[in-house]
Amino acid sequence: MKKALLLALALIAIVPAAVEAQQDLDELVQQGDTYLKRGLFRRNNLTPYTGGVIRYNEGKRVVEVRGSLRNGKWHGRYESFGQFAQSGRYDNGGKCGVWSELQAPDPQLMLRECARLTDEAFVRCMVRISKQGPVNYPAC
């Protein structure tokens, strides 16, 4: 019984640390194309942020931007939703690979149809809805 309790307590302590929360993009400080996070105790101490980020609309109900930063620069998967939608990858602040940069006639339709898909399926779904082709950048 004690071993089971200790195991349960250990899992409760470890699991939250393994889940990486996404930082609200609006809480970071932007200087040029670099996003900085304020220090916990020294609010004037700004350091380049690394990790997942997300931005919601004003009502905090709909995701507008989702991606990741490394050393304050966009790096990895990036998605923005709305009237002008983008989906692709960044490599140290520069776009790379295949991107969909689309003017969607109905953003709600795009979110409803494509939001749960990943990578290439997401791009194909956006292209199908907007009837525009993907944009090629240098390979990642």
Number of C-alpha atoms within 10 A of each C-alpha: 6 7 8 9 10 11 12 12 11 11 11 11 11 11 9 10 9 8 8 9 12 14 18 14 20 12 13 19 17 14 10 6 10 18 23 21 20 16 11 9 7 8 9 10 11 15 16 18 22 18 16 21 21 19 19 15 11 9 6 9 8 13 16 16 20 20 22 23 23 18 16 23 20 26 22 20 16 21 21 18 20 20 14 12 18 20 24 25 25 22 17 16 17 14 20 19 14 19 21 21 21 22 17 20 13 12 17 13 13 22 15 9 14 17 14 9 12 10 12 13 12 20 21 17 17 28 18 12 18 18 13 14 15 18 13 13 15 9 10 13
